[in-house]
């Protein structure tokens, strides 16, 4: 992808929509993430020897490599689980989205970025 920007994606889950929303807003307010996508899901896993089936909300966090350490510490502090899910991997973002995302992680959020709102641009055929 030409003119791409490196971002980091982090995946975690929360117990319900309210907790996921609260966590997402706290991370956004602290400028540790640029964007959070919330998705309800059904999780099956083994915990302390027992098979668990839980309705959860998955959070896909978009951030920079520079913020990963602070994001991890804050997630541990604010998360409702004793052992929160944490999966992270690098991602290539388009130049426009990547510039916007990195601007959201700055102290003032006012770095130059593209016009409009990510994901709400005009449809082209």
Buried (B, 14 or more C-beta within 10 A) or exposed (E): EEEEBEBBBBBBBBBBEEBBBBBBEBBBEBBBBBBBEBEEEEEEEEEEEEEEEEEBBBBBBBBBEEBBEBBBEBBEEBBEBEEBBBEBEEEEBBEBBBBBBBBBBEEEEEEEBBEEEBEEEEEEE
